[in-house]
Amino acid sequence: MPIVEVNLPNQWRTETPGHQGWQRTPRGTGANKYFMVSTDSHANEPATLWAERIEPEYRERIPRIIVDEHGVKWRISEGHRPNRLRDQALEGEDDLRSKAGADPEERLQDMAYDGIDAEIIFPNKGLSMWATPDAKFAQAQCRVYNTWAWETFRDYNDKMSPVACIATGDFEGAMAEIERTAKLGFRALTLPCKPIWGAHEVEHANYNLPMFDPMWELIQETGLPITFHISTGRDPRASRGNGGAVINYVTHSLSPTIEPVANLCASGVFERFPDLKFATIEAGIGWVPWLLDAMDEGYRKHHFWVRPKLEKMPSDYYRAHGFATFQEDPSGLELAEQYGLVDNFMWANDYPHHEGTWPHSAEAIERTMHKLDDVQRAKILGLNAAGFFGFDVPEHQRLEAYL
């Protein structure tokens, strides 16, 4: 088990009202535990992965660190503005989080400590794979990551499941990679929030357009769910200066994840492909009720502009096809029942990222889910995810055990 040194800035993470009165416990040591799936965790890829494995013509273009004439370090990536790196010594559990996740056997121990029965794994360094206007280059990076991820986690796929990364701006390459990774046995796909990286351009392809119908058809045939992770559509480091760390996280990382949801729910995609399922990853859930209201309002009040006409309201398509993951989101949980979204929300610990709840997930759950009943908690903590991603649930932890 990890040795967790709770340093002063992280002591708030241990605060909890407890789980008195709950039918089950979120604690890994509990005998009567919820089935818990972290629907967002991250790999810790080797720093040399792409340099060693990508095709030679791309080798000089991969994200890299340079040192300028003044000795300042910069992270260079085609789709990001140059990012200055400051040497910063992390302490306590912040340091622990920065180093965790590389070895599958150690991950199993960390999962047990945090009460996690299964996890979905997204890239870590590889979240920059889509950060280029050259979609073929992005696809080449995705192929490298997917091959490595399957080599690393395939023997653990019942508990640690990597998602297959697809660069949809390269349509032909995307179709081939979807087919390849589905045959390998991946449990889900992750697509960038925008097919073409960067600021909005009306001429860029986007997911509302019928040109993507062959891809939706192929994905529907594979039976794999789709995910959209934050920070994969445009530069999440677009602000600088005072408050930039907060501004970038909220405005340029989280909120752009709304775009693919509206693209799918308002365009008729689910009428043509009724078996598709999608989830937004790490963007939280508090905005989902607002979005459903906003989409329906736009459809009703702009009816004379809307094409095509839909058989249902956009919010109906979301409730039938859409999911959203979160770590701690009290406002979203407050509205889950009122908006009929208990079956659409999925919890995650975002291991090992600093935005996440590991290694204090039980305390975070107890702080934020005390107003839910046991069935609602069971669904959001793991049963919704088990259905979405196809995990087996032990009989004593299935929904029937609560009824």
JOVEN-V91488 format. One record per residue. PHI is phi in radians with two decimals (999 if undefined). Layout:
{{PHI} {PHI}}
This chain:
{{999} {-1.18} {-1.56} {-1.78} {-1.70} {-1.41} {-1.34} {-0.91} {-1.14} {-1.92} {-1.11} {-1.04} {-1.14} {-1.58} {-1.30} {-2.76} {-1.46} {1.46} {-2.22} {-1.04} {1.54} {-1.38} {-1.20} {-2.33} {-2.13} {-1.56} {-1.52} {-1.08} {-1.57} {-1.33} {-1.30} {-2.07} {-1.82} {-1.10} {-1.32} {-2.14} {-2.07} {-1.50} {-1.44} {-2.65} {-2.38} {-2.34} {-1.28} {-2.30} {-1.17} {-1.04} {-1.09} {-1.69} {-0.93} {-1.29} {-1.07} {-1.49} {-2.00} {-1.29} {-1.00} {-0.95} {-1.18} {-1.82} {-1.07} {-1.41} {-1.87} {-1.16} {-0.93} {-2.66} {-1.97} {-2.13} {-2.09} {-1.43} {-1.16} {-1.71} {1.42} {-1.54} {-1.54} {-2.30} {-1.64} {-1.93} {-2.53} {-1.01} {-1.73} {-1.84} {-1.18} {-0.93} {-2.01} {-1.26} {-1.79} {-1.88} {-1.16} {-2.40} {-1.41} {-1.55} {-2.16} {0.95} {-1.28} {-1.10} {-1.18} {-1.04} {-1.12} {-1.22} {-1.97} {-1.42} {1.73} {-1.42} {-1.87} {-1.01} {-1.18} {-1.20} {-1.05} {-1.02} {-1.14} {-1.14} {-1.11} {-1.08} {-1.06} {-1.65} {1.42} {-1.57} {-1.55} {-2.73} {-2.47} {-1.80} {-1.92} {-1.87} {-1.12} {-1.98} {-1.03} {-1.23} {-1.13} {-1.53} {-1.07} {-1.49} {-1.41} {-2.82} {-1.29} {-1.64} {-1.16} {-1.18} {-1.13} {-1.04} {-1.12} {-1.07} {-1.17} {-1.09} {-1.07} {-1.07} {-1.10} {-1.05} {-1.10} {-1.12} {-1.09} {-1.23} {-1.03} {-1.39} {-2.00} {-1.05} {-1.33} {-2.05} {-1.10} {-1.32} {-2.17} {-2.22} {-1.98} {-1.31} {-1.65} {-1.50} {-1.59} {-2.23} {-1.71} {-1.29} {-1.17} {-1.72} {-1.08} {-1.08} {-1.13} {-1.11} {-1.06} {-1.17} {-1.27} {-1.06} {-1.10} {-1.10} {-1.27} {-1.12} {-1.17} {-1.14} {2.09} {-1.02} {-1.58} {-2.83} {-2.00} {-2.19} {-1.96} {-1.18} {-1.11} {-2.29} {-1.07} {-1.89} {-1.13} {2.10} {-1.08} {-1.11} {-2.33} {-1.08} {-1.45} {-1.22} {-1.09} {-2.54} {-1.23} {-1.36} {-1.50} {-1.08} {-1.04} {-1.57} {-0.97} {-1.06} {-1.23} {-1.07} {-1.09} {-1.11} {-1.09} {-1.05} {-1.14} {-1.25} {1.38} {-1.47} {-1.33} {-1.85} {-2.23} {-2.24} {-1.60} {-1.01} {1.20} {-2.05} {-2.05} {-2.70} {-1.05} {-1.41} {-1.97} {-1.49} {-1.85} {-2.38} {1.60} {-0.97} {1.29} {-1.01} {-1.10} {-1.35} {-1.02} {-1.13} {-1.12} {-1.39} {-1.50} {-1.85} {-1.91} {-1.33} {-1.14} {-1.12} {-1.23} {-1.11} {-0.99} {-1.15} {-1.13} {-1.11} {-1.02} {-1.39} {-1.37} {-1.79} {-1.93} {1.55} {-1.01} {-1.36} {-1.28} {-1.46} {-2.31} {-1.24} {-1.72} {-1.25} {-2.29} {-2.48} {-2.50} {-1.55} {-2.06} {1.29} {-1.56} {1.44} {-2.26} {-1.07} {-1.44} {-1.11} {-1.00} {-1.03} {-1.08} {-1.08} {-1.08} {-1.14} {-1.12} {-1.16} {-1.07} {-1.07} {-1.18} {-1.22} {-1.47} {-1.90} {-0.98} {-1.28} {-1.73} {-1.23} {-2.42} {-1.40} {-1.24} {-1.80} {-1.29} {-2.29} {-1.40} {-0.94} {-1.12} {-1.14} {-1.18} {-1.11} {-1.08} {-1.50} {-2.23} {-1.86} {-2.42} {-2.54} {-1.86} {-2.70} {-1.84} {-2.30} {-2.61} {-1.00} {-1.15} {-1.16} {-1.17} {-1.04} {-1.74} {-1.01} {-1.24} {-1.01} {-1.72} {1.13} {-2.06} {-1.02} {-1.44} {-1.92} {-1.79} {-2.40} {-1.44} {-2.66} {-1.77} {0.98} {-0.95} {-1.75} {-1.17} {-1.19} {-1.27} {-1.50} {-1.94} {-1.15} {-1.75} {-2.19} {-1.14} {-1.03} {-1.11} {-1.10} {-1.12} {-1.16} {-1.19} {-1.85} {-1.97} {-1.21} {-1.54} {-1.47} {-1.58} {-1.13} {-1.13} {-1.09} {-1.07} {-1.05} {-1.13} {-1.23} {-1.34} {-2.94} {-1.24} {-1.06} {-1.17} {-1.05} {-1.23} {-1.18} {-1.72} {1.44} {-1.58} {-1.37} {-1.96} {-0.98} {-0.97} {-1.29} {-1.98} {-1.30} {-1.02} {-1.05} {-1.19} {-1.71} {-1.74}}
